Amino acid sequence: MSDAAVTPPKWGSQEMLPLPGRFNSAVRALAAERFAATGAAWKDVVFARETELFTRSDAERIEQDALDAGIRFDYSATVSLETEPEKYKRPERSTGAFGDGAVSDGRRQVGAGDNVIRRPQTVTGPVALISTTDQVMTFLVEGVPEGTIAVIDDSGGTLTAPIIEGFAGVICLGGSVRSHLGILAREYGVPTLMNATIDTLVDGDVVELEVTADPPAADAYETGDTGHARIWKIEGDR
C-alpha cells in the first residue's frame, strides 16, 4: 500500500507511528470496500454481519504486508517518549522546585507527590532512574537490587509492569493515584508516589518516601490539593 492510499483517520488525527498508520489505514479501506459491496444499511451489517467486513486472516495478511515492506513494531512502553519528548522528559531534568527545601536530621526535601497507599512507616532506598526497555530487561534477567526505589516518567505502567513488585517503592513523575501505575501499585502493595515533582536525582541517591501521608481526596486533582507526601534525600549517603 502506497502513502497515497492511506485513508483519513477515524478520530481526526493521523497516527504518529508508521505501523499503526499503515495497519489501521488498510483496515479502514478494506472494511469500507466490503461494506459498500453489501448494499445494506450500516445498522444491519455492523453487528449481524461484521465478519463479512474483516476477518482474522485479513488482519494477518495486512500485518505481514507491512512487515514485508520493512516496517517494524515499536515498543509500546517507549512510544510516549518518542512522540512527545517534551512531555516525558527524563527525571534528572526535572529540577528547581525544591532547591531551598527543608532540611531535617541529615535529610533534604527534594520532592513531593501523591501517596497511593498509606503506610505506617516511611520507605528508604537508593533510586534507579528507569526510562528504557533495556533497563527493564536487565532487571528482568539480573533481578532488581533489594531496596531499589524506581523513578519513572510515564504513569501508564507499561514499562515497569513486569518488574514492579521487585521495587521497594516507586516515584512517578506523571499521572494520578487513579492512573494505571497507581492501580498496579495498589494490587502489588508497592509504596508509590504519583504526580511527583523532584529536584535532580541520580542513580544511587538514597531517598526516603513519606508514604505515611494520606492519599489525595476524591476531588484533590480538581481543587489542586495535592503533593502532600514529601521525598527526602539522605545527604551524603549513596
DASUL-V453589 format. One record per residue. N is the residue number from 1. RES is the residue in three letters. PHI is phi in radians with two decimals (NA if undefined). D_LAST is the distance of its C-alpha to the last C-alpha in Angstrom with 1 decimal. Layout:
N|RES|PHI|D_LAST  N|RES|PHI|D_LAST
This chain:
1|MET|NA|54.7  2|SER|-1.43|54.6  3|ASP|-1.05|52.8  4|ALA|-1.15|56.1  5|ALA|-1.57|56.3  6|VAL|-1.13|53.1  7|THR|-1.50|54.3  8|PRO|-1.08|53.2  9|PRO|-1.18|50.2  10|LYS|-1.14|51.1  11|TRP|-1.76|48.9  12|GLY|1.53|49.6  13|SER|-2.35|46.4  14|GLN|-1.29|46.0  15|GLU|-1.04|43.4  16|MET|-1.57|40.5  17|LEU|-2.06|40.1  18|PRO|-1.15|42.9  19|LEU|-1.16|43.1  20|PRO|-1.08|43.5  21|GLY|-1.07|45.7  22|ARG|-1.22|48.0  23|PHE|-1.10|48.0  24|ASN|-1.11|48.6  25|SER|-1.10|51.3  26|ALA|-1.15|53.1  27|VAL|-1.12|53.0  28|ARG|-1.06|54.5  29|ALA|-1.14|57.2  30|LEU|-1.17|58.2  31|ALA|-1.09|58.3  32|ALA|-1.13|60.3  33|GLU|-1.12|62.8  34|ARG|-1.25|63.4  35|PHE|-1.13|63.7  36|ALA|-1.06|66.4  37|ALA|-1.22|68.3  38|THR|-1.24|68.6  39|GLY|1.20|70.7  40|ALA|-1.82|69.4  41|ALA|-1.34|67.7  42|TRP|-1.00|63.9  43|LYS|-1.10|64.1  44|ASP|-1.54|66.2  45|VAL|-1.89|63.9  46|VAL|-1.05|60.3  47|PHE|-1.82|60.3  48|ALA|-1.47|63.4  49|ARG|-2.31|63.3  50|GLU|-1.11|59.7  51|THR|-1.24|59.6  52|GLU|-1.34|62.3  53|LEU|-1.55|59.9  54|PHE|-2.79|56.9  55|THR|-2.18|56.1  56|ARG|-1.08|53.4  57|SER|-1.11|55.1  58|ASP|-1.10|55.1  59|ALA|-1.07|51.3  60|GLU|-1.11|50.9  61|ARG|-1.17|53.3  62|ILE|-1.12|51.7  63|GLU|-1.08|48.2  64|GLN|-1.14|49.6  65|ASP|-1.04|51.4  66|ALA|-1.15|48.2  67|LEU|-1.15|46.3  68|ASP|-1.13|49.4  69|ALA|-1.43|49.2  70|GLY|1.76|45.7  71|ILE|-1.37|43.7  72|ARG|-2.21|40.5  73|PHE|-1.21|38.4  74|ASP|-1.83|35.2  75|TYR|-1.12|32.2  76|SER|-1.09|32.7  77|ALA|-1.18|29.0  78|THR|-1.91|28.7  79|VAL|-1.06|32.1  80|SER|-1.04|30.8  81|LEU|-1.13|28.4  82|GLU|-1.39|31.3  83|THR|-1.55|34.0  84|GLU|-2.33|32.3  85|PRO|-1.08|29.4  86|GLU|-1.25|29.5  87|LYS|-1.36|29.2  88|TYR|-1.97|26.2  89|LYS|-1.38|23.9  90|ARG|-1.10|20.4  91|PRO|-0.96|17.8  92|GLU|-1.19|16.3  93|ARG|-1.64|19.8  94|SER|-1.53|20.2  95|THR|-2.34|19.6  96|GLY|1.69|21.2  97|ALA|-1.21|22.0  98|PHE|-2.21|19.7  99|GLY|-1.01|19.4  100|ASP|-1.96|20.9  101|GLY|-1.11|19.4  102|ALA|-1.13|19.8  103|VAL|-2.10|17.6  104|SER|-2.67|17.7  105|ASP|0.89|16.4  106|GLY|1.32|13.2  107|ARG|-2.06|12.8  108|ARG|-2.20|14.0  109|GLN|-1.21|15.9  110|VAL|-2.14|15.1  111|GLY|3.10|17.6  112|ALA|-2.76|20.2  113|GLY|-2.77|22.1  114|ASP|-1.84|24.8  115|ASN|-1.31|24.2  116|VAL|-1.42|25.9  117|ILE|-2.24|26.1  118|ARG|-1.31|26.2  119|ARG|-2.07|24.3  120|PRO|-1.29|24.8  121|GLN|-2.53|21.1  122|THR|-1.25|17.9  123|VAL|-2.11|15.4  124|THR|-2.19|11.6  125|GLY|3.11|9.2  126|PRO|-1.37|6.9  127|VAL|-1.58|9.4  128|ALA|-2.27|11.7  129|LEU|-1.45|14.2  130|ILE|-2.11|17.5  131|SER|-2.55|20.8  132|THR|-2.31|22.8  133|THR|-1.19|24.7  134|ASP|-1.08|23.5  135|GLN|-1.12|20.0  136|VAL|-1.09|21.7  137|MET|-1.08|23.9  138|THR|-1.08|21.1  139|PHE|-1.16|19.7  140|LEU|-1.12|23.4  141|VAL|-1.37|24.0  142|GLU|-1.69|20.9  143|GLY|1.59|19.8  144|VAL|-1.47|16.9  145|PRO|-0.96|14.0  146|GLU|-0.98|14.2  147|GLY|1.50|12.6  148|THR|-1.16|11.9  149|ILE|-1.94|12.8  150|ALA|-1.42|14.9  151|VAL|-2.04|15.6  152|ILE|-2.28|19.2  153|ASP|-1.50|22.1  154|ASP|-1.73|25.2  155|SER|-1.45|26.5  156|GLY|-1.15|29.0  157|GLY|1.53|26.8  158|THR|-1.07|28.5  159|LEU|-1.13|25.4  160|THR|-1.79|23.2  161|ALA|-0.92|26.1  162|PRO|-1.15|26.2  163|ILE|-2.20|22.7  164|ILE|-1.05|22.2  165|GLU|-1.23|22.8  166|GLY|-1.47|19.9  167|PHE|-1.54|17.3  168|ALA|-1.35|16.1  169|GLY|-3.00|16.6  170|VAL|-2.40|17.6  171|ILE|-2.01|17.5  172|CYS|-2.01|20.7  173|LEU|-1.49|21.8  174|GLY|-2.36|25.4  175|GLY|1.22|28.2  176|SER|-2.48|29.0  177|VAL|-1.17|28.8  178|ARG|-1.72|32.0  179|SER|-1.24|30.7  180|HIS|-0.97|30.6  181|LEU|-1.12|26.8  182|GLY|-1.08|27.4  183|ILE|-1.14|30.2  184|LEU|-1.07|28.2  185|ALA|-1.07|25.4  186|ARG|-1.15|28.2  187|GLU|-1.09|29.9  188|TYR|-1.62|26.8  189|GLY|1.20|25.5  190|VAL|-1.70|22.1  191|PRO|-1.00|20.6  192|THR|-2.52|20.8  193|LEU|-1.97|21.0  194|MET|-1.79|23.6  195|ASN|0.94|24.8  196|ALA|-1.45|21.4  197|THR|-2.07|20.9  198|ILE|-2.37|17.5  199|ASP|-1.39|16.3  200|THR|-1.01|14.5  201|LEU|-2.20|11.3  202|VAL|-2.16|9.9  203|ASP|-0.92|8.9  204|GLY|1.73|5.4  205|ASP|-1.01|5.1  206|VAL|-1.64|5.6  207|VAL|-2.19|9.3  208|GLU|-2.10|12.4  209|LEU|-1.71|15.6  210|GLU|-1.48|18.8  211|VAL|-1.38|20.9  212|THR|-1.41|23.3  213|ALA|-1.27|24.9  214|ASP|-1.23|28.3  215|PRO|-1.09|28.7  216|PRO|-1.06|30.7  217|ALA|-1.21|34.5  218|ALA|-1.04|36.8  219|ASP|-1.79|37.7  220|ALA|-1.06|34.3  221|TYR|-1.34|34.1  222|GLU|-1.48|37.6  223|THR|-1.61|37.2  224|GLY|1.46|33.7  225|ASP|-1.51|32.5  226|THR|-2.27|29.0  227|GLY|1.33|25.3  228|HIS|-1.58|25.3  229|ALA|-1.57|22.1  230|ARG|-1.52|19.2  231|ILE|-2.03|15.6  232|TRP|-1.96|13.3  233|LYS|-1.72|9.9  234|ILE|-1.42|8.3  235|GLU|-1.12|8.5  236|GLY|1.31|6.7  237|ASP|-2.05|3.8  238|ARG|-2.39|0.0
